[in-house]
Structures are given as structure tokens and as C-alpha cells.
Amino acid sequence: MNRQVSPRAGSSIIEFTLMLPWLLFLFAGAFDWGFYNYALISVQNAARVAAQYTSTNTNTATDATTACSYVLSELKGEPNIGTTVTSCSSLPLLVTATSISGPDSAPAAQVRVTYRTAQLVPIPGLLTGQFTFVRNVVMRIRS
């Protein structure tokens, strides 16, 4: 039996190998983007929870140590926090709590959370590979 080989045989594997780098590039970007978005949402939530605690009364308005513990509990799912980071005095995590006069001139508590993400795959011109998120939350002191 004599088989004829089509002149187009193997063209799909060549097209696939030419597209593979672009597909991997796209996958890496989507993967990184997901980590960055998760980190951004987590930092915002951590700042809100810490501000909720510091706005309890005037004594807790400047309690950065307890605010730090609240932030750490919210960010424990981040890859570079986990159980290894135990303080909030240097990057990847900085937390400050201050007593300020709020927008309505009433006493308020302000919490500032600065978080540097883990190093991921940099994509030139689009993603740097690492971001630093800063979130400020101001809440009126309740008592």
C-alpha cells in the first residue's frame, strides 16, 4: 500500500511552536495580575479592619502594635507574609496608626498600611514584577 504525504502535514505543530511563547507570556501575565489583584484587595481589607479597631476610642487611636496584629491576620494568605513576618516596622509590611482631626473636624484614627508584593515574573512595559501598595483609612473615633 502506497501512502501519499500531504504537503501541509506538520504545519499545525509549527504554528503551535510559533504561538507557544506568546501563550506562555499571556499565561504568566494573567497569573501575576491575579496575585496583584488579590494583594490589593487584601491590603485594603487589612487597612479597614485595623482602622475599625483604632477608631474604638482615643486610647486605641495610636495603637499601631495591635493594628499590626490585625493587619497580619488579614494578610496571612500573602506569599511573602505567611507566618514568617511578625512585625510591621519594615517592608514588606509597614503599619502606622495616628490620631488626627477628621474631615468633619471630629477626632479620627488614621491607619496607613504599606505592603510590597512578592517578586513575580516581570513583563516589560506592563508589569514590573513587584508592586508596593499603600492604603490609608480614616475613621471617626466612636466614643
ZAROMI-713641 format. One record per residue (C-alpha): residue number from 1; residue in three letters; x, y, z. Coordinates in nm, 4 decimals. Each point is the difference from the previous one (the first is absolute). Layout:
<rs>
<r><k>NUM</k><r>ala</r><c1>X</c1><c2>Y</c2><c3>Z</c3></r>
...
</rs>
This chain:
<rs>
<r><k>1</k><r>met</r><c1>0.0000</c1><c2>0.0000</c2><c3>0.0000</c3></r>
<r><k>2</k><r>asn</r><c1>0.1455</c1><c2>0.3334</c2><c3>-0.1065</c3></r>
<r><k>3</k><r>arg</r><c1>-0.0888</c1><c2>0.3066</c2><c3>0.2124</c3></r>
<r><k>4</k><r>gln</r><c1>0.0206</c1><c2>0.3527</c2><c3>-0.1229</c3></r>
<r><k>5</k><r>val</r><c1>0.1247</c1><c2>0.2614</c2><c3>0.2494</c3></r>
<r><k>6</k><r>ser</r><c1>-0.1800</c1><c2>0.3299</c2><c3>-0.0147</c3></r>
<r><k>7</k><r>pro</r><c1>0.2268</c1><c2>0.3020</c2><c3>-0.0507</c3></r>
<r><k>8</k><r>arg</r><c1>-0.1790</c1><c2>0.1659</c2><c3>0.2966</c3></r>
<r><k>9</k><r>ala</r><c1>0.0748</c1><c2>-0.2832</c2><c3>0.2449</c3></r>
<r><k>10</k><r>gly</r><c1>0.1666</c1><c2>0.1401</c2><c3>0.3123</c3></r>
<r><k>11</k><r>ser</r><c1>-0.1067</c1><c2>0.3596</c2><c3>-0.0546</c3></r>
<r><k>12</k><r>ser</r><c1>-0.2157</c1><c2>0.0039</c2><c3>0.3116</c3></r>
<r><k>13</k><r>ile</r><c1>0.2935</c1><c2>-0.0992</c2><c3>0.2238</c3></r>
<r><k>14</k><r>ile</r><c1>0.2086</c1><c2>0.2801</c2><c3>-0.1515</c3></r>
<r><k>15</k><r>glu</r><c1>-0.2794</c1><c2>0.2506</c2><c3>0.0601</c3></r>
<r><k>16</k><r>phe</r><c1>-0.0341</c1><c2>-0.1233</c2><c3>0.3574</c3></r>
<r><k>17</k><r>thr</r><c1>0.3733</c1><c2>0.0365</c2><c3>0.0698</c3></r>
<r><k>18</k><r>leu</r><c1>-0.0059</c1><c2>0.3511</c2><c3>-0.1416</c3></r>
<r><k>19</k><r>met</r><c1>-0.2950</c1><c2>0.0954</c2><c3>0.2227</c3></r>
<r><k>20</k><r>leu</r><c1>0.1225</c1><c2>-0.1749</c2><c3>0.3164</c3></r>
<r><k>21</k><r>pro</r><c1>0.2217</c1><c2>0.2876</c2><c3>0.1279</c3></r>
<r><k>22</k><r>trp</r><c1>-0.2918</c1><c2>0.2417</c2><c3>-0.0356</c3></r>
<r><k>23</k><r>leu</r><c1>-0.2347</c1><c2>-0.2371</c2><c3>0.1819</c3></r>
<r><k>24</k><r>leu</r><c1>0.2505</c1><c2>-0.0439</c2><c3>0.2855</c3></r>
<r><k>25</k><r>phe</r><c1>0.0481</c1><c2>0.3771</c2><c3>0.0157</c3></r>
<r><k>26</k><r>leu</r><c1>-0.3764</c1><c2>0.0484</c2><c3>0.0186</c3></r>
<r><k>27</k><r>phe</r><c1>-0.0361</c1><c2>-0.2659</c2><c3>0.2706</c3></r>
<r><k>28</k><r>ala</r><c1>0.2805</c1><c2>0.1524</c2><c3>0.2107</c3></r>
<r><k>29</k><r>gly</r><c1>-0.1632</c1><c2>0.3431</c2><c3>-0.0274</c3></r>
<r><k>30</k><r>ala</r><c1>-0.3415</c1><c2>-0.1302</c2><c3>0.1037</c3></r>
<r><k>31</k><r>phe</r><c1>0.1562</c1><c2>-0.1921</c2><c3>0.2885</c3></r>
<r><k>32</k><r>asp</r><c1>0.1887</c1><c2>0.3075</c2><c3>0.1271</c3></r>
<r><k>33</k><r>trp</r><c1>-0.3026</c1><c2>0.2245</c2><c3>-0.0470</c3></r>
<r><k>34</k><r>gly</r><c1>-0.2033</c1><c2>-0.2350</c2><c3>0.2198</c3></r>
<r><k>35</k><r>phe</r><c1>0.2607</c1><c2>0.0137</c2><c3>0.2779</c3></r>
<r><k>36</k><r>tyr</r><c1>0.0166</c1><c2>0.3796</c2><c3>-0.0169</c3></r>
<r><k>37</k><r>asn</r><c1>-0.3768</c1><c2>0.0396</c2><c3>0.0127</c3></r>
<r><k>38</k><r>tyr</r><c1>-0.0269</c1><c2>-0.2402</c2><c3>0.2933</c3></r>
<r><k>39</k><r>ala</r><c1>0.2719</c1><c2>0.1965</c2><c3>0.1823</c3></r>
<r><k>40</k><r>leu</r><c1>-0.1717</c1><c2>0.3314</c2><c3>-0.0689</c3></r>
<r><k>41</k><r>ile</r><c1>-0.3340</c1><c2>-0.1214</c2><c3>0.1338</c3></r>
<r><k>42</k><r>ser</r><c1>0.1672</c1><c2>-0.1583</c2><c3>0.3034</c3></r>
<r><k>43</k><r>val</r><c1>0.1914</c1><c2>0.3186</c2><c3>0.0875</c3></r>
<r><k>44</k><r>gln</r><c1>-0.3141</c1><c2>0.2111</c2><c3>-0.0277</c3></r>
<r><k>45</k><r>asn</r><c1>-0.1888</c1><c2>-0.2420</c2><c3>0.2238</c3></r>
<r><k>46</k><r>ala</r><c1>0.2875</c1><c2>-0.0139</c2><c3>0.2514</c3></r>
<r><k>47</k><r>ala</r><c1>0.0142</c1><c2>0.3799</c2><c3>0.0221</c3></r>
<r><k>48</k><r>arg</r><c1>-0.3762</c1><c2>0.0165</c2><c3>0.0542</c3></r>
<r><k>49</k><r>val</r><c1>0.0069</c1><c2>-0.2609</c2><c3>0.2774</c3></r>
<r><k>50</k><r>ala</r><c1>0.2911</c1><c2>0.1737</c2><c3>0.1760</c3></r>
<r><k>51</k><r>ala</r><c1>-0.1734</c1><c2>0.3392</c2><c3>-0.0270</c3></r>
<r><k>52</k><r>gln</r><c1>-0.3165</c1><c2>-0.1499</c2><c3>0.1405</c3></r>
<r><k>53</k><r>tyr</r><c1>0.1979</c1><c2>-0.1080</c2><c3>0.3070</c3></r>
<r><k>54</k><r>thr</r><c1>0.1878</c1><c2>0.3299</c2><c3>0.0415</c3></r>
<r><k>55</k><r>ser</r><c1>-0.3209</c1><c2>0.2017</c2><c3>-0.0238</c3></r>
<r><k>56</k><r>thr</r><c1>-0.1433</c1><c2>-0.1710</c2><c3>0.3095</c3></r>
<r><k>57</k><r>asn</r><c1>0.1110</c1><c2>0.2806</c2><c3>0.2343</c3></r>
<r><k>58</k><r>thr</r><c1>0.2723</c1><c2>0.2635</c2><c3>0.0426</c3></r>
<r><k>59</k><r>asn</r><c1>0.2302</c1><c2>-0.2444</c2><c3>0.1816</c3></r>
<r><k>60</k><r>thr</r><c1>0.0076</c1><c2>-0.2464</c2><c3>-0.2910</c3></r>
<r><k>61</k><r>ala</r><c1>0.0365</c1><c2>0.2670</c2><c3>-0.2703</c3></r>
<r><k>62</k><r>thr</r><c1>0.3805</c1><c2>-0.0222</c2><c3>0.0099</c3></r>
<r><k>63</k><r>asp</r><c1>0.0328</c1><c2>-0.3718</c2><c3>0.0872</c3></r>
<r><k>64</k><r>ala</r><c1>0.2068</c1><c2>-0.1083</c2><c3>-0.3005</c3></r>
<r><k>65</k><r>thr</r><c1>0.1061</c1><c2>-0.3259</c2><c3>0.1680</c3></r>
<r><k>66</k><r>thr</r><c1>-0.3516</c1><c2>-0.1429</c2><c3>0.0223</c3></r>
<r><k>67</k><r>ala</r><c1>-0.0855</c1><c2>0.1491</c2><c3>-0.3395</c3></r>
<r><k>68</k><r>cys</r><c1>0.3017</c1><c2>-0.1896</c2><c3>-0.1330</c3></r>
<r><k>69</k><r>ser</r><c1>-0.1328</c1><c2>-0.3277</c2><c3>0.1404</c3></r>
<r><k>70</k><r>tyr</r><c1>-0.3342</c1><c2>0.0602</c2><c3>-0.1739</c3></r>
<r><k>71</k><r>val</r><c1>0.1772</c1><c2>0.0766</c2><c3>-0.3274</c3></r>
<r><k>72</k><r>leu</r><c1>0.2201</c1><c2>-0.3099</c2><c3>0.0308</c3></r>
<r><k>73</k><r>ser</r><c1>-0.3031</c1><c2>-0.2194</c2><c3>0.0566</c3></r>
<r><k>74</k><r>glu</r><c1>-0.1645</c1><c2>0.1436</c2><c3>-0.3133</c3></r>
<r><k>75</k><r>leu</r><c1>0.3124</c1><c2>-0.0381</c2><c3>-0.2148</c3></r>
<r><k>76</k><r>lys</r><c1>0.1063</c1><c2>-0.3471</c2><c3>0.1129</c3></r>
<r><k>77</k><r>gly</r><c1>-0.1038</c1><c2>-0.1403</c2><c3>-0.3397</c3></r>
<r><k>78</k><r>glu</r><c1>0.2575</c1><c2>0.2110</c2><c3>-0.1849</c3></r>
<r><k>79</k><r>pro</r><c1>0.3037</c1><c2>-0.1991</c2><c3>-0.1155</c3></r>
<r><k>80</k><r>asn</r><c1>0.2626</c1><c2>0.2248</c2><c3>0.1591</c3></r>
<r><k>81</k><r>ile</r><c1>-0.1877</c1><c2>0.0508</c2><c3>0.3299</c3></r>
<r><k>82</k><r>gly</r><c1>-0.1310</c1><c2>-0.3386</c2><c3>0.1168</c3></r>
<r><k>83</k><r>thr</r><c1>0.1399</c1><c2>-0.0775</c2><c3>0.3439</c3></r>
<r><k>84</k><r>thr</r><c1>0.3489</c1><c2>0.1376</c2><c3>-0.0667</c3></r>
<r><k>85</k><r>val</r><c1>-0.0809</c1><c2>0.3719</c2><c3>0.0419</c3></r>
<r><k>86</k><r>thr</r><c1>-0.0751</c1><c2>0.0840</c2><c3>0.3630</c3></r>
<r><k>87</k><r>ser</r><c1>0.0442</c1><c2>0.3779</c2><c3>0.0087</c3></r>
<r><k>88</k><r>cys</r><c1>-0.1161</c1><c2>0.2963</c2><c3>-0.2024</c3></r>
<r><k>89</k><r>ser</r><c1>0.3050</c1><c2>0.2221</c2><c3>0.0240</c3></r>
<r><k>90</k><r>ser</r><c1>0.1749</c1><c2>-0.0748</c2><c3>-0.3302</c3></r>
<r><k>91</k><r>leu</r><c1>-0.0945</c1><c2>-0.1110</c2><c3>-0.3488</c3></r>
<r><k>92</k><r>pro</r><c1>-0.1721</c1><c2>-0.2114</c2><c3>-0.1204</c3></r>
<r><k>93</k><r>leu</r><c1>-0.2462</c1><c2>0.1353</c2><c3>0.2593</c3></r>
<r><k>94</k><r>leu</r><c1>-0.0208</c1><c2>0.3391</c2><c3>0.1705</c3></r>
<r><k>95</k><r>val</r><c1>-0.2926</c1><c2>0.1014</c2><c3>0.2213</c3></r>
<r><k>96</k><r>thr</r><c1>-0.0457</c1><c2>0.3363</c2><c3>0.1688</c3></r>
<r><k>97</k><r>ala</r><c1>-0.2889</c1><c2>0.1202</c2><c3>0.2124</c3></r>
<r><k>98</k><r>thr</r><c1>-0.0470</c1><c2>0.3678</c2><c3>0.0817</c3></r>
<r><k>99</k><r>ser</r><c1>-0.2614</c1><c2>0.2177</c2><c3>0.1607</c3></r>
<r><k>100</k><r>ile</r><c1>-0.1126</c1><c2>0.2822</c2><c3>-0.2274</c3></r>
<r><k>101</k><r>ser</r><c1>-0.2773</c1><c2>0.2496</c2><c3>-0.0445</c3></r>
<r><k>102</k><r>gly</r><c1>-0.2423</c1><c2>-0.1495</c2><c3>-0.2498</c3></r>
<r><k>103</k><r>pro</r><c1>-0.1609</c1><c2>0.1666</c2><c3>-0.3019</c3></r>
<r><k>104</k><r>asp</r><c1>-0.2828</c1><c2>0.1238</c2><c3>0.2206</c3></r>
<r><k>105</k><r>ser</r><c1>0.2488</c1><c2>0.1299</c2><c3>0.2640</c3></r>
<r><k>106</k><r>ala</r><c1>-0.0969</c1><c2>-0.2815</c2><c3>0.2378</c3></r>
<r><k>107</k><r>pro</r><c1>0.2704</c1><c2>-0.2219</c2><c3>0.1530</c3></r>
<r><k>108</k><r>ala</r><c1>0.0906</c1><c2>-0.2846</c2><c3>-0.2335</c3></r>
<r><k>109</k><r>ala</r><c1>0.2437</c1><c2>-0.2886</c2><c3>-0.0291</c3></r>
<r><k>110</k><r>gln</r><c1>0.2110</c1><c2>-0.0458</c2><c3>-0.3106</c3></r>
<r><k>111</k><r>val</r><c1>0.1646</c1><c2>-0.3282</c2><c3>-0.0944</c3></r>
<r><k>112</k><r>arg</r><c1>0.2563</c1><c2>-0.0198</c2><c3>-0.2782</c3></r>
<r><k>113</k><r>val</r><c1>0.0943</c1><c2>-0.3438</c2><c3>-0.1354</c3></r>
<r><k>114</k><r>thr</r><c1>0.2919</c1><c2>-0.0347</c2><c3>-0.2411</c3></r>
<r><k>115</k><r>tyr</r><c1>0.0511</c1><c2>-0.3418</c2><c3>-0.1563</c3></r>
<r><k>116</k><r>arg</r><c1>0.2581</c1><c2>-0.1116</c2><c3>-0.2563</c3></r>
<r><k>117</k><r>thr</r><c1>-0.1048</c1><c2>-0.3019</c2><c3>-0.2026</c3></r>
<r><k>118</k><r>ala</r><c1>0.2132</c1><c2>-0.3047</c2><c3>-0.0589</c3></r>
<r><k>119</k><r>gln</r><c1>0.2260</c1><c2>0.0086</c2><c3>-0.3050</c3></r>
<r><k>120</k><r>leu</r><c1>-0.1811</c1><c2>-0.1565</c2><c3>-0.2938</c3></r>
<r><k>121</k><r>val</r><c1>0.0715</c1><c2>-0.0206</c2><c3>-0.3722</c3></r>
<r><k>122</k><r>pro</r><c1>0.0683</c1><c2>0.3488</c2><c3>-0.1381</c3></r>
<r><k>123</k><r>ile</r><c1>-0.1617</c1><c2>0.0861</c2><c3>-0.3318</c3></r>
<r><k>124</k><r>pro</r><c1>0.1871</c1><c2>0.2916</c2><c3>-0.1599</c3></r>
<r><k>125</k><r>gly</r><c1>-0.2214</c1><c2>0.2994</c2><c3>-0.0577</c3></r>
<r><k>126</k><r>leu</r><c1>-0.2981</c1><c2>-0.1528</c2><c3>0.1823</c3></r>
<r><k>127</k><r>leu</r><c1>0.0810</c1><c2>-0.1546</c2><c3>0.3390</c3></r>
<r><k>128</k><r>thr</r><c1>0.3140</c1><c2>0.0802</c2><c3>0.1978</c3></r>
<r><k>129</k><r>gly</r><c1>0.0093</c1><c2>-0.3309</c2><c3>0.1848</c3></r>
<r><k>130</k><r>gln</r><c1>-0.0554</c1><c2>0.1641</c2><c3>0.3374</c3></r>
<r><k>131</k><r>phe</r><c1>-0.2388</c1><c2>0.2676</c2><c3>0.1253</c3></r>
<r><k>132</k><r>thr</r><c1>-0.0267</c1><c2>0.2027</c2><c3>0.3179</c3></r>
<r><k>133</k><r>phe</r><c1>-0.3570</c1><c2>0.0669</c2><c3>0.1099</c3></r>
<r><k>134</k><r>val</r><c1>-0.0789</c1><c2>0.2792</c2><c3>0.2463</c3></r>
<r><k>135</k><r>arg</r><c1>-0.3458</c1><c2>0.0319</c2><c3>0.1525</c3></r>
<r><k>136</k><r>asn</r><c1>-0.1170</c1><c2>0.2690</c2><c3>0.2432</c3></r>
<r><k>137</k><r>val</r><c1>-0.3237</c1><c2>-0.0359</c2><c3>0.1901</c3></r>
<r><k>138</k><r>val</r><c1>-0.1450</c1><c2>0.2726</c2><c3>0.2219</c3></r>
<r><k>139</k><r>met</r><c1>-0.2841</c1><c2>-0.0787</c2><c3>0.2414</c3></r>
<r><k>140</k><r>arg</r><c1>-0.1700</c1><c2>0.2225</c2><c3>0.2500</c3></r>
<r><k>141</k><r>ile</r><c1>0.0640</c1><c2>-0.0961</c2><c3>0.3614</c3></r>
<r><k>142</k><r>arg</r><c1>-0.3210</c1><c2>-0.1540</c2><c3>0.1285</c3></r>
<r><k>143</k><r>ser</r><c1>0.0101</c1><c2>0.0879</c2><c3>0.3698</c3></r>
</rs>
